[in-house]
Amino acid sequence: MAEAEFDGNTVLLTAGAVLDLRAIYERICKHDRVAKANSMLAHFVALTDNLTQFPLTGFVVPELRDLGVTQYRELFFKPYRMLYRVTGTEIVIYLITDSRREMQSLLERRLFEA
């Protein structure tokens, strides 16, 4: 897991989330501009910085809430969704994906098979 600590809370990215972020960055570089990819990355970093101060700022993931699972939250940085879970002072980011993807099977693979 990748790790960063701010304001006493630690943000951790699972290996899957790191791969997600890398793939998004590379896709933007390839199909658009490096400057746009860097902007997306800066927005992601600002979002995680904000999470260290306000870890419950996100919404319960609706696809999971419908299954009775309420411990995972999400934040949007369009067009992406970042899914995370707060456990004490740790904020674990599990998934970063394009919000236009079909989420149900992706969530099942990433969260329930881990």
MISE-944994 format. One line per field, with one value per residue (C-alpha): residue number from 1; x, y, z. Coordinates in nm, 3 decimals, always signed. Layout:
N
num NUM;...
px X;...
py Y;...
pz Z;...
This chain:
114
num 1;2;3;4;5;6;7;8;9;10;11;12;13;14;15;16;17;18;19;20;21;22;23;24;25;26;27;28;29;30;31;32;33;34;35;36;37;38;39;40;41;42;43;44;45;46;47;48;49;50;51;52;53;54;55;56;57;58;59;60;61;62;63;64;65;66;67;68;69;70;71;72;73;74;75;76;77;78;79;80;81;82;83;84;85;86;87;88;89;90;91;92;93;94;95;96;97;98;99;100;101;102;103;104;105;106;107;108;109;110;111;112;113;114
px +0.000;+0.109;+0.088;+0.073;+0.006;-0.153;-0.313;-0.283;-0.482;-0.307;-0.420;-0.340;-0.389;-0.432;-0.221;-0.535;-0.594;-0.233;-0.275;-0.605;-0.444;-0.146;-0.371;-0.587;-0.278;-0.125;-0.454;-0.488;-0.124;-0.176;-0.511;-0.492;-0.210;+0.045;-0.062;-0.418;-0.293;-0.087;-0.392;-0.597;-0.322;-0.303;-0.681;-0.656;-0.383;-0.593;-0.889;-0.687;-0.545;-0.902;-0.994;-0.731;-0.918;-1.272;-1.266;-1.644;-1.704;-1.788;-2.116;-2.200;-2.159;-2.516;-2.446;-2.320;-2.579;-2.846;-2.675;-2.666;-2.292;-2.242;-1.877;-1.745;-1.767;-1.696;-1.589;-1.612;-1.356;-1.527;-1.541;-1.378;-1.501;-1.275;-1.400;-1.254;-1.311;-1.230;-1.099;-0.982;-0.712;-0.660;-0.833;-0.793;-0.857;-0.968;-1.076;-1.037;-1.239;-1.423;-1.774;-1.921;-1.813;-2.056;-1.990;-2.163;-1.932;-1.626;-1.713;-1.775;-1.435;-1.238;-1.399;-1.546;-1.280;-0.990
py +0.000;+0.356;+0.583;+0.954;+1.112;+1.450;+1.598;+1.270;+1.069;+0.837;+0.788;+0.445;+0.332;-0.036;-0.185;-0.184;+0.188;+0.268;+0.074;+0.255;+0.597;+0.504;+0.374;+0.687;+0.910;+0.718;+0.714;+1.092;+1.140;+0.918;+1.056;+1.417;+1.619;+1.558;+1.888;+1.757;+1.434;+1.636;+1.848;+1.532;+1.404;+1.737;+1.729;+1.377;+1.482;+1.781;+1.549;+1.313;+1.608;+1.719;+1.365;+1.376;+1.666;+1.556;+1.177;+1.134;+1.399;+1.144;+0.969;+0.606;+0.416;+0.367;+0.033;-0.102;+0.070;-0.119;-0.440;-0.318;-0.234;+0.117;+0.137;+0.238;+0.599;+0.775;+1.110;+1.233;+1.423;+1.418;+1.194;+0.973;+0.807;+0.730;+0.466;+0.453;+0.333;+0.506;+0.287;+0.491;+0.725;+0.532;+0.620;+0.333;+0.407;+0.090;+0.201;+0.493;+0.456;+0.635;+0.700;+0.594;+0.232;-0.036;-0.044;-0.348;-0.615;-0.395;-0.346;-0.716;-0.804;-0.535;-0.523;-0.864;-1.083;-0.902
pz +0.000;-0.070;+0.232;+0.319;+0.657;+0.722;+1.033;+1.226;+0.972;+0.731;+0.372;+0.231;-0.127;-0.196;-0.475;-0.690;-0.629;-0.719;-1.044;-1.109;-1.063;-1.280;-1.559;-1.553;-1.561;-1.851;-2.044;-2.012;-2.120;-2.423;-2.540;-2.424;-2.267;-1.993;-1.835;-1.806;-1.647;-1.400;-1.320;-1.251;-1.023;-0.836;-0.791;-0.650;-0.405;-0.291;-0.241;-0.024;+0.174;+0.244;+0.352;+0.626;+0.784;+0.699;+0.648;+0.647;+0.384;+0.115;+0.048;+0.123;-0.204;-0.335;-0.505;-0.173;+0.045;-0.149;-0.028;+0.332;+0.320;+0.457;+0.565;+0.219;+0.108;-0.219;-0.352;-0.709;-0.908;-1.243;-1.424;-1.159;-0.842;-0.549;-0.303;+0.045;+0.399;+0.727;+1.009;+1.307;+1.181;+0.856;+0.534;+0.288;-0.080;-0.259;-0.603;-0.842;-1.159;-1.433;-1.302;-1.638;-1.585;-1.478;-1.105;-0.961;-1.101;-1.052;-0.685;-0.636;-0.785;-0.606;-0.261;-0.198;-0.354;-0.182
